[in-house]
């Protein structure tokens, strides 16, 4: 597996780390990156929480000039840069980009964890984020920013530790994983698990389940974008006009093949499986009487950005979340972004995001 981009900073501890399910990890390593200066009061921190396939490299920096996965959100005129914020993005536990995960070496067995890695939850993910902030000396309320799984992490953090968050910006974020998205992710996991090279998670570079991971990514790409984009962008354009299914190929098939190959070159199948399942397990109302009850002790200002073409997180789901936050007494703003890019608009419509985010941050 290739890397998305090397992390510029790492923090590690040999102390055991307790997980939500009662298991422990014998030590922990967290990869992270920072941008901008921390104020003397330590009150200008924005924490970026990445989605399933992201990393700590959200933006380019002097230490790592490669473009990040959300690069335009830190452009010269972007509010994150002009607002004088100290931005932190840490790679989430379970990942394959420098933070402890299934591809890491278990210090007890001196072999990769593989499927012996405990099933992590979104709460475990935020606990590692909180641990890092503590080690960095951040003890003032922070602003959280994230989309998709990153947005789910924000909701979990707000519910569990409301006093730690002053503002939250959630993009394409549902209050729970519904049956439809659980079904889609389960098929993506099946694609990986059915690859003969998966070998119960004990694969290597020579015997890598690339076909399964590629198929999982292709299924994912169909759900991340919209029918309108595929129809407008590719239509019925032909790559190979031969009629037999083993030979003939439409342009849209070629696009999906390309996306699958790119993903195989940079991602770990076990991480995909662990993150996918963690998202399935997410339900912010679990243990509460309602979604609103999960935020009864919270006073965070919240900006929700929904996408009109997103069928993974429809606007109705974000409207439900907005209503629940308002019922809990929070100051919440729901904005609808128009885009043909579907769920992936939270990564691609950066002009709209910067405009809404700038207005929200300036009004605080």
ABEGO torsion letter per residue (X at the ends): XBBABBBABBBBBABBBBBAAGBBBBEBBBBBBBBEBBBAAGAABBBBBBBAABBABABBBAABABBBAAAAAABAABAAAAAGBBBBBBBBBGBAAGBBBAABBBAAAGBBAEAABBBBBAAAAAAAAAAAAAAAGBABBBBBBBBEAAAAAAAAAAAABAAABABBBBBGBBABBBAAAAAAAAAAAAAAAABAAAGGGBBBAABBBAAAAAAAAAAAAAAABBAAAAAAAAEABBABABABAAABBBAAAAAAAAAAAAAAAABBAAAAAAAAAAAAABBAABGBABAAAAAAABABBBBBBBBAABAABBAAAAAAAAAAAAAAGBBBBBBBBBBAAEAAAAAABAAAAAAAAAAAAAAX
